[in-house]
Amino acid sequence: MALSEAQKAVAKSEKRWKVMCFGRRSGKTTMAIRQMIKYASQPNKVIWYVSPSYRMSKEIVWHKLTDILGDLRWIAKKHETELTVHLKNNSVISLKGSDNRDSLRGRAIDFLVLDEAADIHPSTFYEVLRPSLADTQGHLLVAGTPKGKNWFYELYNKGQTDSDWDSWKVTTAEGGFVTEEEIEESKELLDSRTFAQEMLADFVESGNKIMYNFDVAECVKPWTNGVPGTIMIGQDFNVGFMTAVIFAKTETGLHAFDEIVITSSNTDEMVQEIRNRYPTQKIFVMPDPSAKAMKSSAAGRSDISILANAGFIVKAPNRHTPVRDTVNAVNSLLKNANGERKLYFDPNCKKTIESMDRWQYKEGTMIPEKDGAVDYSHLCDCVRYMVDYLYPVRKQFTPQQPSRWSHKIGAY
């Protein structure tokens, strides 16, 4: 099969884990078939293609795959009802649907393709299919068009930052299979968000993202200056779930270089963990202001008193700043009106980065989501408390001279 330049880049990669983020009609399924045939050319291999549904796998891949294998005269036998092809070299290619998850368990796989991955539930890969690649040291090709920032987005980012992964983003135009006229016509038919997602292969926000100025590519960069003598900690207290984000203060803003998440814990254990990690540092803590009254210790001590007694310098306002104002403060530090970024996160802060990227408002509201399947609020709260104390967004006003009320005796 003739390959476009974008497809050639994928074909040349020797990485075990590969992610193709391709715009519509840019050749990702063709590339997936080509890669399956490449692996099937080796004897005794098991190759699986998994799409969101069994029907989709049949309609998109089955006939094209079997036609090519037939032309090569590689087929020993095929079972259309099972979407399985047995080759003369004893390799087997099977097409599956993630809609029947239990049918995917238990088989060792040498090469796995996940197509339209954004529409496949992440647990299908992590819990069911990923273990099937373990004993074989099998390879993975993930392909799809973006659908917001879900697990497919996370895998794509791994290909940009992890040395064991490779990833590519290819627009429909770069794919080379759709004419410029067709693409221009699509601009007339599609709204800007849909066009960006489907044709430009952009991971477009849903519109509910709270930390909307947070961008993984721009805001995540390594902290290379070592542990400073003075550290700043944003801390959130929850029943049995303690979180902290550790910052270094820079000339222009803040750089997070560590995070602590402890489940089934309390403030005393958090203090001990901080001291274990940073035994000689001068430590400022900016916690949840309500911690002045909160008591997570058996002795009934307040959380802030525990921090202070540990030798930490605690800075907290007397009352909560409205959440909207603290969110505005964080977004302003992430990127101000002049395009300047003053808040960064080391890649080591994985959970904080995920929370900043994924925390959303409840659909159709301006109420932060705190009770979803994954609660992203806690680490974002750590960042909010820190930024609001050091870099608050306050309304600017010009004080007026006080008016003096007086009257003259006998005056009207």
C-alpha positions as CSV (number, residue, x, y, z in Angstrom):
1,M,0.0,0.0,0.0
2,A,1.3,3.5,-0.9
3,L,1.8,5.6,2.2
4,S,1.5,9.4,2.7
5,E,4.4,11.2,4.4
6,A,2.5,11.2,7.7
7,Q,2.0,7.4,7.5
8,K,5.6,6.8,6.6
9,A,6.6,8.5,9.8
10,V,4.5,6.1,11.8
11,A,5.8,3.1,9.8
12,K,9.4,4.0,10.5
13,S,9.0,4.2,14.3
14,E,10.4,1.3,16.3
15,K,8.6,2.3,19.5
16,R,6.5,-0.3,21.2
17,W,3.7,2.1,22.0
18,K,2.4,4.4,19.2
19,V,-0.5,6.8,19.1
20,M,-1.9,8.3,15.9
21,C,-4.1,11.4,16.4
22,F,-5.4,11.9,12.8
23,G,-8.0,14.1,11.3
24,R,-10.9,12.6,9.4
25,R,-10.0,10.8,6.1
26,S,-6.3,11.1,6.7
27,G,-5.5,7.4,6.5
28,K,-5.4,6.2,10.0
29,T,-7.4,3.0,9.4
30,T,-5.4,2.2,6.3
31,M,-2.3,2.6,8.4
32,A,-3.7,0.3,11.0
33,I,-4.4,-2.4,8.4
34,R,-0.9,-2.0,7.0
35,Q,0.6,-2.4,10.5
36,M,-1.5,-5.5,11.2
37,I,-0.3,-7.1,8.0
38,K,3.3,-6.2,8.8
39,Y,3.1,-8.0,12.2
40,A,1.1,-10.9,10.6
41,S,4.0,-11.6,8.2
42,Q,5.8,-13.1,11.2
43,P,4.7,-16.7,12.0
44,N,2.6,-17.6,15.0
45,K,1.5,-14.1,15.9
46,V,-1.9,-13.0,17.4
47,I,-3.1,-9.7,16.1
48,W,-6.2,-7.9,17.3
49,Y,-8.1,-4.9,15.9
50,V,-10.5,-3.4,18.4
51,S,-12.9,-0.6,17.6
52,P,-15.9,0.8,19.7
53,S,-18.2,-1.9,18.2
54,Y,-18.2,-5.2,16.5
55,R,-20.3,-3.8,13.7
56,M,-17.9,-0.9,13.1
57,S,-14.9,-3.3,12.9
58,K,-16.7,-5.3,10.3
59,E,-17.9,-2.4,8.2
60,I,-14.6,-0.5,8.3
61,V,-11.9,-3.1,8.2
62,W,-13.1,-6.6,7.4
63,H,-13.5,-6.5,3.6
64,K,-10.5,-4.3,3.0
65,L,-8.3,-6.5,5.2
66,T,-9.4,-9.8,3.6
67,D,-9.1,-8.4,0.1
68,I,-5.5,-7.5,0.7
69,L,-4.7,-10.8,2.4
70,G,-6.4,-12.6,-0.5
71,D,-4.3,-10.8,-3.1
72,L,-1.2,-11.8,-1.1
73,R,-2.4,-15.4,-1.0
74,W,-1.7,-15.5,2.7
75,I,-5.2,-16.8,3.9
76,A,-5.5,-20.4,5.1
77,K,-9.1,-19.9,6.3
78,K,-11.4,-17.1,7.4
79,H,-14.5,-17.0,9.6
80,E,-16.7,-14.0,8.8
81,T,-19.1,-14.6,11.7
82,E,-16.1,-14.4,14.1
83,L,-14.2,-11.8,12.0
84,T,-11.1,-13.9,12.2
85,V,-8.5,-14.8,9.5
86,H,-6.0,-17.7,9.9
87,L,-2.9,-17.3,7.8
88,K,-0.7,-19.9,6.2
89,N,2.2,-19.0,8.6
90,N,-0.1,-19.8,11.6
91,S,-0.7,-16.2,12.5
92,V,-4.2,-15.0,13.3
93,I,-5.9,-11.6,12.8
94,S,-9.1,-11.0,14.7
95,L,-11.5,-8.0,14.6
96,K,-13.3,-7.1,17.9
97,G,-15.7,-4.6,19.4
98,S,-15.1,-3.0,22.8
99,D,-18.9,-3.1,23.3
100,N,-18.5,-6.8,24.3
101,R,-15.8,-6.2,26.9
102,D,-15.9,-9.7,28.5
103,S,-15.1,-11.3,25.2
104,L,-11.8,-9.5,25.1
105,R,-10.4,-11.2,28.2
106,G,-7.8,-13.9,28.6
107,R,-5.9,-14.1,25.3
108,A,-2.2,-13.2,24.8
109,I,-1.8,-10.6,22.0
110,D,1.3,-9.8,20.0
111,F,0.0,-6.7,18.3
112,L,-3.1,-4.7,19.3
113,V,-4.8,-1.9,17.4
114,L,-7.3,0.4,19.1
115,D,-9.2,2.4,16.5
116,E,-11.4,5.4,17.3
117,A,-9.9,5.1,20.8
118,A,-11.6,8.3,22.1
119,D,-14.9,6.3,21.9
120,I,-13.5,3.3,23.8
121,H,-13.8,3.3,27.6
122,P,-10.4,3.6,29.2
123,S,-11.0,0.6,31.5
124,T,-11.3,-1.6,28.5
125,F,-7.7,-1.0,27.7
126,Y,-6.2,-0.6,31.2
127,E,-8.0,-3.5,32.8
128,V,-8.7,-5.9,30.0
129,L,-6.4,-5.4,27.0
130,R,-3.2,-4.0,28.5
131,P,-2.6,-7.2,30.5
132,S,-2.9,-9.2,27.3
133,L,0.3,-7.5,26.0
134,A,2.4,-8.2,29.1
135,D,3.8,-11.8,28.7
136,T,4.3,-11.4,24.9
137,Q,5.8,-7.9,25.2
138,G,3.3,-7.1,22.6
139,H,3.1,-3.8,20.7
140,L,0.3,-1.3,20.6
141,L,-1.1,1.1,18.0
142,V,-3.7,3.6,19.2
143,A,-5.6,5.5,16.5
144,G,-8.4,8.0,16.5
145,T,-9.7,11.5,16.1
146,P,-9.9,13.7,19.2
147,K,-13.1,13.9,21.3
148,G,-12.3,16.4,24.0
149,K,-9.5,15.7,26.5
150,N,-10.1,12.2,27.6
151,W,-7.8,9.2,28.0
152,F,-6.9,9.3,24.3
153,Y,-5.5,12.8,24.9
154,E,-3.4,11.4,27.8
155,L,-1.9,8.7,25.6
156,Y,-1.1,11.2,22.9
157,N,0.7,13.3,25.5
158,K,2.7,10.3,26.6
159,G,4.0,10.0,23.1
160,Q,5.2,13.6,23.4
161,T,7.0,13.2,26.8
162,D,7.7,9.5,27.4
163,S,10.8,8.0,25.7
164,D,9.0,4.6,25.3
165,W,6.1,6.1,23.4
166,D,5.7,7.9,20.0
167,S,2.7,10.0,18.9
168,W,1.8,12.0,15.9
169,K,-0.9,14.6,15.2
170,V,-1.9,14.8,11.5
171,T,-4.6,17.1,10.1
172,T,-6.9,16.0,7.3
173,A,-4.9,18.2,4.9
174,E,-1.6,16.7,5.9
175,G,-3.0,13.3,5.4
176,G,-3.0,14.0,1.7
177,F,-6.2,12.1,0.8
178,V,-8.7,15.0,0.8
179,T,-8.6,17.9,-1.6
180,E,-8.1,21.5,-0.5
181,E,-11.5,22.3,-2.0
182,E,-13.2,19.7,0.2
183,I,-11.5,21.0,3.3
184,E,-12.6,24.6,2.4
185,E,-16.1,23.4,1.9
186,S,-16.0,21.8,5.3
187,K,-15.2,25.1,6.9
188,E,-18.5,26.4,5.5
189,L,-20.4,23.5,6.9
190,L,-18.8,22.9,10.3
191,D,-18.6,25.2,13.3
192,S,-15.1,26.2,14.3
193,R,-14.9,23.8,17.3
194,T,-16.1,20.8,15.2
195,F,-13.7,21.7,12.3
196,A,-10.8,22.0,14.7
197,Q,-11.5,18.6,16.2
198,E,-12.5,16.6,13.2
199,M,-10.2,18.1,10.5
200,L,-7.4,19.7,12.4
201,A,-7.1,16.8,15.0
202,D,-7.1,19.3,17.8
203,F,-8.1,18.3,21.4
204,V,-10.8,20.9,21.7
205,E,-12.1,21.9,25.1
206,S,-15.6,21.0,26.1
207,G,-16.1,24.6,27.3
208,N,-16.5,23.5,30.9
209,K,-12.8,23.5,31.9
210,I,-12.3,25.6,35.0
211,M,-8.5,26.2,34.7
212,Y,-9.0,27.2,31.1
213,N,-5.5,28.8,30.7
214,F,-3.8,25.6,31.7
215,D,-2.1,24.0,28.7
216,V,0.0,20.8,29.1
217,A,2.4,21.8,26.3
218,E,2.9,25.3,27.7
219,C,2.5,25.0,31.5
220,V,4.4,21.7,32.2
221,K,8.2,22.1,32.2
222,P,10.9,20.6,34.5
223,W,12.1,22.4,37.6
224,T,15.9,22.2,37.3
225,N,17.1,24.4,40.1
226,G,17.1,21.8,42.9
227,V,15.1,22.1,46.1
228,P,15.1,25.7,47.3
229,G,15.9,26.7,50.9
230,T,12.4,28.1,51.2
231,I,9.4,26.2,49.9
232,M,5.7,27.1,49.5
233,I,3.0,24.6,50.1
234,G,-0.7,24.8,49.1
235,Q,-2.7,22.4,51.2
236,D,-6.2,21.0,51.2
237,F,-7.8,19.1,54.1
238,N,-10.4,16.4,53.6
239,V,-11.7,13.6,55.8
240,G,-9.2,10.7,55.2
241,F,-7.8,12.3,52.1
242,M,-4.9,14.8,52.4
243,T,-3.3,16.7,49.5
244,A,-0.4,19.2,49.1
245,V,1.4,20.8,46.2
246,I,4.9,22.1,46.8
247,F,6.1,25.2,45.0
248,A,9.3,27.2,44.5
249,K,8.9,30.9,44.2
250,T,10.4,32.3,41.1
251,E,11.3,35.9,40.0
252,T,8.0,36.1,38.2
253,G,5.7,33.6,39.8
254,L,5.5,30.0,41.0
255,H,6.8,26.6,39.8
256,A,5.3,23.4,41.4
257,F,7.9,20.7,41.7
258,D,6.3,18.1,43.9
259,E,3.0,16.8,45.2
260,I,1.8,14.7,48.1
261,V,-1.4,12.7,48.1
262,I,-2.2,10.5,51.1
263,T,-5.4,8.6,51.5
264,S,-6.9,7.3,54.8
265,S,-4.8,9.9,56.6
266,N,-4.8,13.0,58.8
267,T,-2.9,16.3,59.2
268,D,-0.3,14.8,61.6
269,E,0.7,12.2,59.0
270,M,0.8,14.9,56.3
271,V,3.2,17.0,58.5
272,Q,5.4,14.0,59.0
273,E,5.6,13.3,55.2
274,I,6.5,16.9,54.5
275,R,9.2,16.8,57.1
276,N,10.5,13.5,55.8
277,R,10.9,15.0,52.3
278,Y,12.1,18.5,53.3
279,P,13.8,18.2,56.7
280,T,15.9,21.4,56.4
281,Q,13.7,23.7,54.4
282,K,11.9,26.8,55.7
283,I,8.3,26.0,54.9
284,F,5.4,28.3,54.3
285,V,1.9,26.7,54.1
286,M,-1.1,28.3,52.5
287,P,-4.0,26.0,53.5
288,D,-7.8,26.0,53.2
289,P,-8.8,29.0,55.4
290,S,-11.5,26.9,57.1
291,A,-8.7,24.8,58.6
292,K,-8.6,27.3,61.4
293,A,-11.7,25.5,62.7
294,M,-11.3,22.1,61.1
295,K,-10.0,19.3,63.4
296,S,-8.7,16.1,61.8
297,S,-6.7,15.0,64.9
298,A,-8.0,12.7,67.6
299,A,-7.0,15.3,70.2
300,G,-9.3,17.9,68.7
301,R,-6.5,20.3,67.6
302,S,-7.2,22.5,64.6
303,D,-5.4,21.6,61.4
304,I,-3.7,25.0,61.3
305,S,-2.5,24.6,64.9
306,I,-1.0,21.3,63.9
307,L,0.9,22.9,61.0
308,A,2.1,25.8,63.2
309,N,3.3,23.5,66.0
310,A,5.3,21.6,63.5
311,G,7.3,24.8,62.8
312,F,5.6,25.7,59.5
313,I,4.8,29.3,58.8
314,V,1.0,29.3,58.1
315,K,-0.5,32.0,55.9
316,A,-4.3,32.0,55.5
317,P,-6.9,34.7,55.2
318,N,-9.5,35.0,57.9
319,R,-12.3,34.0,55.5
320,H,-12.7,32.3,52.1
321,T,-12.2,34.3,49.0
322,P,-15.1,33.5,46.6
323,V,-14.1,30.5,44.4
324,R,-14.6,32.4,41.2
325,D,-12.1,35.0,42.4
326,T,-9.5,32.3,43.2
327,V,-10.1,30.6,39.9
328,N,-9.5,34.0,38.1
329,A,-6.3,34.5,40.1
330,V,-5.0,31.1,39.0
331,N,-6.0,31.6,35.4
332,S,-4.3,35.0,35.4
333,L,-1.1,33.6,36.7
334,L,-1.3,30.7,34.1
335,K,-1.6,33.3,31.3
336,N,-2.4,37.0,31.7
337,A,-3.8,39.4,29.2
338,N,-0.4,40.0,27.7
339,G,0.2,36.3,27.1
340,E,2.7,35.9,29.9
341,R,2.8,32.7,31.9
342,K,4.0,32.8,35.5
343,L,2.8,29.4,36.8
344,Y,4.4,26.2,35.9
345,F,4.3,22.5,36.9
346,D,7.1,19.9,36.9
347,P,6.2,16.7,35.1
348,N,6.7,15.0,38.5
349,C,3.4,16.6,39.6
350,K,1.3,14.1,37.6
351,K,-1.9,14.1,39.6
352,T,-1.9,17.9,39.9
353,I,-1.3,18.3,36.1
354,E,-4.2,15.9,35.5
355,S,-6.5,17.8,37.9
356,M,-5.6,21.2,36.4
357,D,-6.3,19.9,33.0
358,R,-9.5,18.0,33.8
359,W,-11.4,19.9,36.5
360,Q,-14.7,21.1,35.0
361,Y,-17.9,22.9,35.8
362,K,-21.0,20.9,36.0
363,E,-22.7,20.8,32.7
364,G,-24.7,24.0,32.0
365,T,-23.6,25.6,35.3
366,M,-20.7,27.6,36.9
367,I,-20.6,25.1,39.8
368,P,-17.3,23.3,40.1
369,E,-17.6,19.5,39.8
370,K,-16.7,17.8,43.1
371,D,-18.6,14.6,43.1
372,G,-17.8,13.0,39.7
373,A,-16.3,9.6,39.0
374,V,-12.9,11.2,39.6
375,D,-12.7,14.3,41.9
376,Y,-10.1,16.6,40.4
377,S,-10.9,19.5,42.8
378,H,-8.6,18.7,45.8
379,L,-5.2,19.4,44.1
380,C,-6.7,22.3,42.2
381,D,-7.8,23.7,45.6
382,C,-4.2,23.5,46.8
383,V,-3.1,25.6,43.8
384,R,-6.0,28.0,44.4
385,Y,-5.2,28.7,48.1
386,M,-1.5,29.3,47.3
387,V,-2.1,31.6,44.3
388,D,-4.9,33.5,46.0
389,Y,-2.8,34.4,49.0
390,L,0.3,35.4,47.0
391,Y,-1.2,36.8,43.8
392,P,-4.8,37.7,44.6
393,V,-7.1,39.2,42.0
394,R,-8.8,42.1,43.6
395,K,-11.0,44.9,42.2
396,Q,-9.1,48.0,41.6
397,F,-10.7,51.3,42.9
398,T,-9.7,54.9,43.5
399,P,-10.7,56.0,47.0
400,Q,-12.8,59.2,47.1
401,Q,-12.3,62.0,49.6
402,P,-14.9,61.7,52.3
403,S,-17.9,64.0,52.1
404,R,-18.4,66.4,55.0
405,W,-21.9,67.1,55.9
406,S,-22.6,70.4,57.7
407,H,-25.2,73.2,57.8
408,K,-25.2,76.8,58.8
409,I,-27.5,78.0,61.5
410,G,-30.5,79.6,59.9
411,A,-29.7,78.2,56.5
412,Y,-32.4,76.3,54.5
